[in-house]
Amino acid sequence: MDTLSRIKEMAAKEFSIDPGGLDPSAPLDTLGIDSLSFIEFMFKVEEEFGVSVSDDDLRGIKTLADLERQVAAALAAAGKA
């Protein structure tokens, strides 16, 4: 399973969203994900992938696709990609 698919699966479970209707390019707030919930979700994503996303990079994440790019970059930097 690729990174985006895993993130979508995790988000669908975490936020009770139908994974089939989950648009990774949709703004997080339109998915019903507020900033506090997203921060909590980020801890789970970091744990799942064994990476850390910096606070600066975190501020630029507006969609699940943005999140996937940051996780992929962190995986590549750590030699895990």
C-alpha positions in Angstrom: 0.0 0.0 0.0 1.4 3.4 -0.9 1.9 6.3 1.4 -1.2 8.2 0.3 -3.4 5.1 0.5 -2.2 4.5 4.1 -2.8 8.1 5.1 -6.3 8.0 3.5 -7.1 4.8 5.3 -5.9 6.2 8.7 -7.9 9.5 8.1 -11.0 7.6 7.2 -10.8 5.5 10.4 -9.8 8.4 12.6 -12.4 10.9 11.4 -15.2 8.4 10.4 -15.1 9.4 6.7 -16.0 7.1 3.9 -12.6 6.3 2.3 -14.2 6.0 -1.1 -15.3 9.6 -0.9 -12.1 11.0 0.6 -10.5 13.5 -1.8 -6.9 13.9 -0.8 -6.8 17.4 -2.4 -9.7 18.7 -0.4 -8.9 21.2 2.3 -8.8 19.5 5.7 -11.5 21.7 7.2 -14.0 20.7 4.4 -13.4 17.1 5.6 -14.4 18.1 9.1 -10.9 18.0 10.4 -10.1 20.9 12.7 -6.6 22.0 13.7 -6.5 20.2 17.1 -7.8 17.0 15.6 -5.2 17.2 12.9 -2.3 17.7 15.3 -3.5 14.6 17.2 -3.7 12.7 13.8 -0.2 13.9 12.9 1.2 12.1 16.0 -0.4 8.9 14.8 0.9 9.4 11.3 4.4 10.1 12.5 4.3 6.9 14.7 2.9 4.8 11.8 5.6 5.9 9.4 8.4 6.3 11.9 9.1 9.8 10.8 8.9 13.3 12.2 7.4 16.3 10.4 8.8 19.7 11.5 6.5 22.4 12.9 7.4 24.6 9.9 6.4 21.8 7.4 3.3 21.1 9.5 2.1 24.7 9.0 2.1 24.1 5.2 -0.2 21.1 5.3 -3.6 22.0 4.1 -4.7 18.7 2.5 -4.1 15.0 2.9 -2.0 15.2 -0.3 0.2 17.9 1.3 0.6 15.5 4.3 1.6 12.7 2.0 4.2 14.8 0.3 5.7 15.8 3.7 5.7 12.2 5.0 7.3 11.0 1.7 10.0 13.6 2.0 10.6 12.6 5.6 10.8 9.0 4.6 13.3 9.8 1.8 15.4 11.9 4.1 15.5 9.1 6.6 16.4 6.6 3.9 13.1 4.7 4.4 11.5 5.4 1.1 
